[in-house]
Amino acid sequence: MSGQKGGKEKRMLSQGKLNGHAGSSLEASKSRGAPAIIQRGRDADLLTIHGRTLGGAESLSNSGPDFAAEDPGPFLLLESLSSVSVSERIHPAAAPSLSHCLAIHAHQDGNASFPNPGAYALRSPEHRQAHSAEQFYSSSRPLSTTLPKHQNGNDDEYTGLNKVSRHITQPISQGASQAMLYAAGLTEADMNKAQVGISSVWYNGNPCNMHLLDLNNRVREGVQKAGLVGFQFNTVGVSDAISMGTKGMRFSLQSRDLIADSIETVMGGQWYDANISIPGCDKNMPGVLMAMGRVNRPSLMVYGGTIKPGCASMQGNADIDIVSAFQAYGQFISKEITEPQRFDIIRNACPGGGACGGMYTANTMATAIEVMGMTLPGSSSNPAESDAKYLECLAAGEAIKTLLKEDIRPSDILTRQAFENAMVLVNITGGSTNAVLHLIAIADSVGIKLDIEDFQSVSDRIPFLADLKPSGKYVMADLHKIGGTPSLLKFLLKEGLIDGSGMTVTGQTLAKNLENVPDFPEDQKIIRPLSNPIKETGHIQILRGSLAPGGSVGKITGKEGTVFTGKARVFDDEDDFIAALERNEIKKEEKTVVVIRYTGPKGGPGMPEMLKPSSALMGAGLGQSCALITDGRFSGGSHGFLIGHIVPEAAVGGPIGLVKDGDVITIDAEKRVLDLDVEETELAQRRKQWEADRAAGKLPPTGLTLRGTLGKYARTVKDASHGCITDSLE
């Protein structure tokens, strides 16, 4: 019996039958006062009662988590036994330990006493695994860890699915915890089930997120059907599209880390065994993955899904999306469209729930996370409002159960090869430059160090193939129609561009998941063949030079060329640039490098995105004559000659803070250079003046002088080349 695995086989009563409840006697025995030993081996989840007090039953064996008492009373009092000693054996390879022995004294009046405060009651009809108070505190897996799994023997040798939650649901010393769970609706049977924290970034003020509560409910239904307990909770979110171009955008990137912190907090504080997270908008996806990596318990992501295309009735029923709405402003001020046409675009760009439809940040991160193996197949391309998405939600329950059974954790899935696959896919699809920040941060959460040069090495060998917005024609809903992300991944696997050997949340390898996926239709036009790429190398370019000694990230699709030289036009605030554009100060006939600075992670603070300025440039027809550089970020919806993530940022004394109007700036994506054509002696004089202005308080304000959440963020955040993480020990 000692070799049986707990939770793997059905409970067995070897002889006899027990009927017990509070205040009653054991029917199996007429004698009283005989001692018995209840012994449970942790490795076997084995319960044996030795003695003659059970009449004909010499032993009672239990190989599962349930105890076979018929009465549903809350406690099984061993009234017929004068004393019961409970001891727990450690792993067979180690010597038996009786240090956690505790006594349960049954009295003639039907009451029981527990002289050891670490005692664990036997419950009826469910039997709780016995553990001491000392083990409760010592055997839990360290939280917020990036250590490999199986660091702690106690939890990893336990074979039930409720490895973590049992520390709350099993000990008699945690009775108050259990009372709260009963009040929350749990039954006696539920107390032995694994608990799954189902987190969503739901709020109804944003189409990307407004449907996530419905998806959360569907996921919980699947979790409950799988025989697990699903506990739903929520976290914060910021709509990039709503906050874009305003001071609200300063809160966007920091929301990523708040999401990670809050999910980690609930998972740790509530002792959940596993996590299913349901994100929608841009920073949601990396936020939930960072939390999964930190906590490192079985986890999977259900992407909220993409929005359907909008329709511009006054422009020939053309498909439009949120970027169309941003560009409409530039088109209007350049008199390309009328006010009624502009309003038609604004009114119809977003027809319902779901994330912005092109290969913007949300879809970029969702596809990257799918190829890394942290979602079920098709999650990134299943539309938000579709039967496919609803079925995926229901399937998440059995999937998380498989992960629990097999003890597959994020650290088993998020390997360096998985991140390599993600970087490949970002370049294939023309994805957002935000992926550089986010993949570095996710990798850090599982102890993997990615460098910005890793992205360059992938970009150098991977072509740009996807004709997807913002630089192309199609949206994610179109990709879904031809097979979605699974068909794209199968194509890349066949061509040898990604590795299929990595584990995924299905419990199978990526290659196994793709075996029965149909190929793309031969006449599809969204994904180019390798023989006819949009660009022979990737669009993600890492540039360094006198303006960016710590690195910068360019989004160079080739549509606007690969080399640009122009005169600087400097703005310390994006609103100042918009005002200059409205005054017609940026001319088509002049080569101009627009510089928007003091918008970095510390300076912004929060490293806001420059979609409003970049879209206004494109909408005004300045895409060929203007480039834009910044120590801020660019939205996944941005396109044009754009360089962001400049390190060091202006707020900490970076060279971008020394640029003046009229300076010549060269952007050379072929040589990977971002240079300021100013003599070193002149730059030295400017730096002295910058230091004097900082001492006198004449520079633009930064987050380093703020209190509140943005101030905390500015003081803890690392630079863009290190993923803007906030929990670094360095």
KOLDRENFI-22457 format. One line per 5 residues: number of its first residue (from 1); their letters; for each residue x, y, z of C-alpha. Coordinates in steps of 0.001 Angstrom, whole numbers, plus 500000, padded with zeros to 6 digits. Example, Ala and Ser with C-alpha at 12.3 -4.5 7.8 and 13.67 -1.06 7.14 Angstrom:
// KOLDRENFI-22457
1	AS	512300/495500/507800; 513670/498940/507140
***
This chain:
// KOLDRENFI-22457
1	MSGQK	500000/500000/500000; 502815/502419/500746; 503760/502606/497106; 500444/504044/495958; 500464/507641/494836
6	GGKEK	498141/510087/496557; 495384/511546/494406; 496167/509132/491549; 494074/506118/492524; 490666/505592/494074
11	RMLSQ	490302/505387/497829; 490004/501835/499158; 488553/500516/502396; 490435/497289/503074; 487974/495865/505597
16	GKLNG	484879/496917/507450; 482905/500156/507300; 483061/503309/509350; 480121/505452/510360; 481148/508501/512289
21	HAGSS	480031/511999/513133; 480474/514529/515864; 479443/513103/519201; 478846/509526/518010; 480781/506297/518417
26	LEASK	482444/504014/515949; 479976/501274/515129; 482761/498876/514279; 483891/498345/517862; 482327/497440/521177
31	SRGAP	485527/497768/523125; 486854/501062/524414; 490167/502385/525452; 492371/500429/523049; 495059/502527/521399
36	AIIQR	495387/502965/517656; 497966/504514/515413; 496975/506593/512406; 499951/506906/510116; 500147/508757/506808
41	GRDAD	503128/508576/504504; 503609/511793/502589; 504990/509974/499582; 502026/507620/499384; 499117/509607/500827
46	LLTIH	498538/506409/502865; 496360/506148/505955; 496503/503005/508100; 494756/502451/511426; 496298/499587/513405
51	GRTLG	494590/497921/516352; 491669/495758/517326; 489244/498517/518228; 487624/498305/514786; 486238/494873/515413
56	GAESL	486959/492770/512362; 488855/495545/510595; 492575/495248/511182; 493418/498229/508965; 491858/501026/506990
61	SNSGP	493762/502229/503951; 493139/505418/502047; 495094/506034/498856; 493272/509210/497872; 492313/512483/499466
66	DFAAE	488802/511414/500567; 487960/509530/503768; 485201/506933/503432; 482870/507936/506212; 479248/508013/505217
71	DPGPF	477990/510686/507592; 478533/514251/506313; 479217/515583/509787; 482099/518018/510067; 484379/515849/512195
76	LLLES	484999/512149/512684; 485543/511798/516441; 487257/508570/517385; 485155/508232/520524; 485916/504552/520929
81	LSSVS	489640/505180/521143; 491189/506551/524280; 494133/507942/522372; 495113/508386/518780; 498620/509328/517754
86	VSERI	499235/510823/514361; 502678/510755/512852; 503899/511568/509405; 506645/509767/507602; 508996/511618/505349
91	HPAAA	510179/510333/501993; 511143/506612/502059; 514708/507543/501226; 514975/509425/504495; 514693/508188/508061
96	PSLSH	511202/508190/509579; 510437/511285/511594; 508191/511336/514630; 508914/514951/515452; 505515/516018/514167
101	CLAIH	503568/513503/516230; 500387/514868/517742; 497735/513326/519925; 493968/513381/519529; 492360/512270/522794
106	AHQDG	488840/510879/522530; 486787/510929/525697; 483860/508863/526922; 481542/511876/526547; 482096/511943/522818
111	NASFP	484284/515039/522834; 487861/515250/521653; 490845/517307/522640; 493832/518291/520539; 496729/518947/522893
116	NPGAY	499090/519825/520056; 498086/523160/518446; 499511/521919/515174; 496979/519107/515015; 495044/518387/511856
121	ALRSP	491501/517106/512271; 490102/514159/510392; 487116/515485/508479; 484079/513512/507374; 483361/512707/504605
126	EHRQA	486644/514185/503339; 489954/513268/504913; 492563/516017/505031; 496201/515179/504682; 497989/515496/508007
131	HSAEQ	500712/518096/508365; 502188/519854/511331; 502168/523571/511951; 505902/523588/511362; 505436/522006/507951
136	FYSSS	502725/524514/507103; 505261/527275/507234; 508310/525410/505987; 507037/523317/503109; 505435/526022/501011
141	RPLST	507137/526804/497748; 508912/530188/497873; 506797/532905/496318; 508034/535385/493719; 510801/533005/492774
146	TLPKH	512689/532568/489565; 514400/529454/490884; 513892/526238/488931; 511023/524070/490097; 511552/521208/492533
151	QNGND	513667/523381/494815; 511533/522384/497779; 511094/518693/498421; 508020/518836/500622; 505573/520295/498119
156	DEYTG	507114/518591/495132; 506862/515122/496680; 503186/515635/497463; 501146/514137/494654; 497760/515801/495091
161	LNKVS	496695/518674/492845; 496183/521022/495797; 499861/521385/496640; 499532/525026/497604; 495945/525486/498772
166	RHITQ	496196/522509/501136; 498226/524744/503449; 495000/526665/503998; 492331/523989/503594; 493872/521119/505568
171	PISQG	495388/522223/508908; 493137/522403/511953; 495213/525420/512944; 493795/527224/509897; 490182/526845/510956
176	ASQAM	489481/530543/510489; 490778/530328/506924; 488472/527406/506287; 485518/529237/507816; 486039/532051/505327
181	LYAAG	486169/529578/502447; 482953/527900/503575; 481352/531341/503687; 482578/531906/500127; 480586/528864/499015
186	LTEAD	482991/525947/499274; 481734/522539/500337; 483500/519807/502261; 484406/518158/498967; 485782/521434/497600
191	MNKAQ	488275/521621/500452; 490280/518813/498845; 490267/520251/495340; 492927/522375/493733; 492094/526069/493704
196	VGISS	492578/528055/490509; 492860/531826/490625; 491091/533174/487521; 492297/536721/486999; 490995/539106/484386
201	VWYNG	491751/542688/483447; 488073/543536/483160; 486590/547001/483173; 483766/548230/480987; 485340/551533/479955
206	NPCNM	487427/550057/477137; 486382/547820/474214; 489576/545782/474609; 488508/544778/478123; 484759/545243/478433
211	HLLDL	483929/541613/477565; 486509/539957/479806; 484131/539387/482716; 481977/537258/480424; 485063/535296/479355
216	NNRVR	486099/534949/482989; 482713/533416/483819; 483097/530945/480955; 486593/530020/482103; 485306/529425/485626
221	EGVQK	482614/527149/484219; 485321/525068/482547; 487418/525005/485713; 484492/523816/487825; 483593/521128/485270
226	AGLVG	487174/519884/485479; 486668/519173/489179; 488636/522170/490404; 487638/525244/492390; 487754/528496/490439
231	FQFNT	488142/531769/492325; 487689/534881/490200; 489492/538135/490794; 490326/541257/488857; 493183/543663/488340
236	VGVSD	493648/547162/486957; 493996/548273/483370; 494595/551392/481301; 493261/551929/477791; 496152/553047/475627
241	AISMG	493828/554304/472902; 491784/556427/475320; 494785/557820/477193; 496935/558282/474070; 498118/561842/473540
246	TKGMR	497206/562858/477098; 498914/562821/480481; 496943/559648/481171; 499360/557748/478917; 501972/558070/481676
251	FSLQS	500026/555402/483572; 500022/552863/480731; 503396/551128/481010; 503397/551198/484792; 500040/549391/484670
256	RDLIA	501953/546392/483287; 503913/546111/486511; 500863/546857/488657; 499054/543982/486927; 502003/541684/487624
261	DSIET	502220/542860/491231; 498499/542476/491895; 498186/538973/490425; 501319/537902/492288; 499802/539384/495457
266	VMGGQ	496513/537500/495173; 498138/534234/494113; 500543/534423/497037; 498167/535743/499671; 495305/533406/498773
271	WYDAN	497440/530266/498254; 495983/529348/494866; 497411/526269/493167; 497221/527575/489611; 496385/530647/487592
276	ISIPG	494395/531380/484457; 494665/535002/483367; 492438/536769/480844; 494005/539977/479489; 492767/542261/476729
281	CDKNM	494658/545516/476116; 498317/546082/475317; 500127/546029/478689; 497773/543365/480067; 499501/540463/478319
286	PGVLM	503057/541039/479551; 501696/541943/482979; 499950/538602/483467; 502921/536653/482063; 505316/538421/484425
291	AMGRV	503094/537423/487343; 502991/533812/486145; 506759/533754/485889; 507281/535210/489346; 504821/532890/491105
296	NRPSL	505774/529879/488949; 502692/527734/489535; 500791/525979/486730; 499376/528788/484610; 497942/529641/481225
301	MVYGG	496657/532726/479458; 493354/533140/477623; 493693/536162/475352; 490609/538371/475278; 490691/538313/471489
306	TIKPG	490726/540799/468657; 488031/543242/467560; 486212/543050/464228; 487066/545653/461566; 485037/548851/461421
311	CASMQ	483449/550252/458275; 483759/553817/456908; 480454/554402/455126; 481585/557717/453628; 484757/556168/452160
316	GNADI	483333/553366/450075; 482662/551098/453063; 486398/550680/453578; 487607/548598/456525; 488922/550854/459281
321	DIVSA	490251/550480/462819; 491518/552538/465736; 494617/553744/463874; 492306/555087/461170; 490792/557243/463910
326	FQAYG	494211/558534/464975; 495261/559272/461389; 491965/561021/460657; 493192/563978/462698; 496220/564532/460465
331	QFISK	494087/563973/457364; 491629/566589/458569; 494156/569319/459412; 495845/568733/456034; 492393/569060/454403
336	EITEP	492544/565559/452928; 489136/564738/454444; 486164/566809/455587; 484733/567053/459086; 481781/564723/458274
341	QRFDI	484241/562162/456875; 486432/562496/459955; 483465/561931/462256; 482304/558938/460203; 485690/557319/460834
346	IRNAC	485633/558137/464545; 482081/556867/464973; 482600/553539/463196; 486240/552564/463763; 485516/550244/466709
351	PGGGA	482348/548135/466237; 482438/546133/469491; 484559/544292/472019; 488099/543128/471467; 491651/544409/471195
356	CGGMY	492743/546734/468400; 492690/544723/465200; 496053/545128/463487; 499423/543725/464478; 499580/546347/467185
361	TANTM	500908/545724/470691; 498007/543564/471938; 498035/541158/468999; 501837/541244/468845; 502115/540101/472438
366	ATAIE	499273/537581/472135; 500882/535859/469144; 504299/535928/470828; 502845/534343/473959; 501086/531680/471882
371	VMGMT	504286/530641/470118; 506024/530556/473503; 503455/527974/474578; 501543/529821/477297; 498122/529778/475581
376	LPGSS	495957/527120/474016; 496348/526905/470216; 494509/529680/468408; 494064/531931/471423; 495811/534902/469823
381	SNPAE	493715/534855/466641; 490313/533726/467955; 488137/536873/467736; 486830/538305/470987; 483204/537728/470098
386	SDAKY	483272/534255/468564; 482294/530673/469328; 485967/529746/469017; 486848/532078/471894; 484008/530759/474054
391	LECLA	485074/527147/473462; 488654/528086/474302; 487470/529492/477635; 485690/526249/478510; 488718/524178/477461
396	AGEAI	490985/526123/479809; 489674/524131/482782; 490870/520738/481569; 494094/522328/480353; 494961/523763/483754
401	KTLLK	494091/520416/485343; 496612/518737/483035; 499252/521266/484047; 498520/520572/487705; 498667/516794/487229
406	EDIRP	501928/516937/485312; 503351/519749/487454; 504156/521827/484378; 505028/525351/485396; 505845/528567/483511
411	SDILT	509561/527979/484057; 509216/524694/482141; 507606/526444/479173; 509265/529860/479099; 512711/528695/478036
416	RQAFE	515299/530623/476067; 514176/528760/472944; 510605/529896/473593; 511760/533513/473653; 513742/532916/470475
421	NAMVL	510515/531734/468824; 508736/534841/470085; 511370/537177/468644; 511118/535361/465311; 507347/535756/465193
426	VNITG	507472/539453/466091; 509728/540077/463088; 507741/537832/460736; 504529/539719/461520; 505929/543256/461684
431	GSTNA	504953/543448/465342; 505207/546255/467841; 508517/547562/469173; 506903/547261/472596; 507661/543547/472296
436	VLHLI	511310/544363/473003; 510454/545853/476394; 507904/543214/477273; 509803/540087/476257; 512847/541273/478209
441	AIADS	510618/541803/481255; 508830/538442/480946; 512150/536652/480508; 513497/538351/483610; 510546/536995/485614
446	VGIKL	511738/533426/484950; 515416/534164/485388; 516335/534445/481701; 518352/537454/480619; 517467/538790/477186
451	DIEDF	519480/541635/475711; 518374/544118/473070; 521113/542720/470850; 519299/539355/470921; 516500/541063/469004
456	QSVSD	518956/542407/466463; 520522/539007/465862; 517074/537524/465181; 516071/540454/462981; 519231/540046/460909
461	RIPFL	518214/536537/459802; 514397/536631/459814; 512350/538192/456995; 509295/540411/457371; 506423/538494/455733
466	ADLKP	503039/539642/457063; 500962/542218/455201; 499253/543304/458405; 498410/546750/459715; 499817/549190/460672
471	SGKYV	502318/548980/457809; 500187/546616/455712; 496604/546007/454627; 495062/543243/456752; 494014/542741/460381
476	MADLH	493960/539788/462777; 490365/538901/461880; 491574/538311/458310; 494372/536051/459543; 491824/534080/461572
481	KIGGT	489823/533379/458403; 492778/531606/456771; 493691/529454/459769; 494884/531974/462319; 498049/531828/464352
486	PSLLK	498182/527983/464375; 498411/527863/460563; 501030/530605/460621; 503082/528682/463180; 502779/525481/461158
491	FLLKE	504107/527351/458117; 507046/528713/460124; 507776/525283/461606; 507826/523653/458164; 510191/526345/456928
496	GLIDG	512511/525779/459878; 512091/529289/461272; 510840/528251/464714; 511629/525356/467036; 508754/523008/467854
501	SGMTV	510332/521005/470662; 509266/523216/473545; 506571/522304/476078; 503231/524149/475985; 500190/524498/478238
506	TGQTL	498502/521594/476447; 501059/519278/478034; 502367/518598/474523; 505134/520182/472482; 504460/522999/470062
511	AKNLE	505131/520655/467143; 502621/518134/468490; 499983/520854/468831; 500451/521772/465169; 500346/518250/463688
516	NVPDF	496702/518384/462613; 496492/522103/461887; 495528/522829/458254; 497939/524666/455990; 497191/528143/454691
521	PEDQK	494980/528271/451574; 497171/528545/448487; 495523/531795/447399; 495951/533649/450710; 497661/537047/450443
526	IIRPL	498373/537927/454064; 501590/535964/454671; 504186/536241/451924; 506306/533230/450895; 509953/533245/451893
531	SNPIK	510829/533758/448238; 508961/537078/448161; 509260/538822/451538; 508146/542363/452257; 511651/542873/453636
536	ETGHI	514468/540332/453611; 515337/541059/457228; 513228/542022/460215; 511839/545458/460932; 513108/545584/464533
541	QILRG	516426/547411/464486; 518658/548185/467459; 520580/551408/466915; 523403/552908/468942; 525556/555969/468471
546	SLAPG	526249/559379/469950; 522533/559960/470551; 521851/556508/472003; 524967/554998/473605; 522745/552664/475655
551	GSVGK	520687/551613/472670; 517441/552493/470918; 514785/550568/469027; 513706/551349/465490; 510692/550134/463576
556	ITGKE	512029/550119/460022; 509765/548311/457562; 511596/549696/454550; 508525/551510/453272; 510092/554871/454155
561	GTVFT	513663/553793/453388; 516486/552709/455677; 518604/555886/455975; 517372/559321/456983; 519259/562563/457622
566	GKARV	517522/565762/458647; 517553/568810/460877; 516261/568489/464404; 513059/570084/465590; 513017/569646/469356
571	FDDED	510010/569397/471675; 509985/568712/475412; 506312/567742/475268; 504236/566022/472587; 501508/568676/472900
576	DFIAA	504030/571286/471760; 504687/569205/468655; 500966/568881/467875; 500605/572651/468227; 503519/573200/465820
581	LERNE	501943/570778/463341; 498657/572664/463526; 500539/575894/462792; 502044/574279/459661; 505570/574642/461041
586	IKKEE	506621/571177/459839; 507102/571369/456073; 506960/568561/453515; 509779/570035/451513; 512218/569950/454449
591	KTVVV	513880/566844/455849; 513069/567046/459545; 513872/564828/462508; 511245/565513/465142; 512692/565013/468647
596	IRYTG	510243/564468/471517; 512108/564059/474805; 511654/563955/478579; 509190/561153/477893; 511267/558213/479159
601	PKGGP	510413/555833/482009; 511679/558263/484655; 511123/561500/482784; 507602/561016/481468; 507236/559372/483827
606	GMPEM	505959/556090/482460; 507501/556242/478978; 504292/557258/477137; 503644/556154/473573; 503884/558571/470675
611	LKPSS	501019/557257/468548; 499276/560617/468420; 502347/562448/467020; 503342/559615/464658; 499783/559217/463360
616	ALMGA	499448/562964/462926; 502656/562985/460877; 501433/560181/458639; 497952/561633/458359; 499411/564990/457337
621	GLGQS	501400/563312/454557; 504786/563844/456203; 505868/560198/456288; 508534/560649/453608; 509938/563965/454828
626	CALIT	509929/563473/458596; 511413/561010/461053; 510548/560926/464740; 512891/559999/467575; 512076/559864/471290
631	DGRFS	513090/558493/474667; 509458/557446/474942; 507785/554538/473147; 505759/553952/470032; 502427/552217/469891
636	GGSHG	502089/549036/467922; 499843/551143/465703; 502671/553530/464807; 504415/553384/461459; 506880/555593/459659
641	FLIGH	510570/556324/460226; 510482/555936/463995; 513162/555463/466663; 512214/555100/470329; 513484/553661/473622
646	IVPEA	516539/555950/473485; 518897/555155/476384; 519946/557028/478416; 516831/559200/478525; 516877/562986/478774
651	AVGGP	515753/563039/482408; 518950/561319/483579; 521297/563333/481381; 521185/561396/478131; 522546/563059/474965
656	IGLVK	519002/563473/473609; 518583/566173/476262; 521402/568181/474643; 519922/568383/471127; 518983/571825/469790
661	DGDVI	516827/572927/466869; 518777/572758/463618; 521242/570051/464705; 521811/567441/462002; 520752/563930/462978
666	TIDAE	521443/560776/460981; 519460/557564/461302; 521145/554694/459483; 519318/551390/459921; 521808/549637/457651
671	KRVLD	524754/550557/459879; 522536/550577/462996; 523591/554096/463924; 521756/557037/465520; 524148/559974/465498
676	LDVEE	524095/563652/466392; 526409/565689/464143; 527704/568079/466806; 531324/568558/467902; 532344/567040/471235
681	TELAQ	533488/570421/472550; 530061/571899/471828; 528334/568957/473503; 530556/569418/476579; 529458/573059/476847
686	RRKQW	525816/572067/476458; 526190/569470/479187; 527554/572052/481610; 524567/574259/480864; 522206/571292/481290
691	EADRA	523691/570559/484728; 523310/574211/485731; 519700/574278/484533; 518947/571104/486471; 520435/572590/489652
696	AGKLP	518345/575727/489134; 515160/573735/488517; 514798/574990/484953; 514477/571615/483249; 511128/569962/482514
701	PTGLT	509717/568179/485584; 510261/564432/485837; 508739/561590/487792; 511659/561630/490216; 510093/564595/492027
706	LRGTL	506602/563099/492234; 504854/561190/494980; 502150/558590/494459; 502211/555700/492046; 504080/557498/489251
711	GKYAR	506737/558702/491667; 507251/555182/493001; 507458/553915/489446; 510030/556523/488395; 512274/555709/491342
716	TVKDA	512237/551938/490818; 512071/551511/487043; 515078/550339/485035; 515844/551816/481625; 514239/550704/478374
721	SHGCI	517161/548502/477356; 516478/546468/480509; 512745/546121/479928; 511597/548879/482303; 511242/546320/485081
726	TDSLE	510566/547566/488604; 511625/544613/490772; 515310/544446/489925; 517779/543655/492699; 520547/545472/490856
***
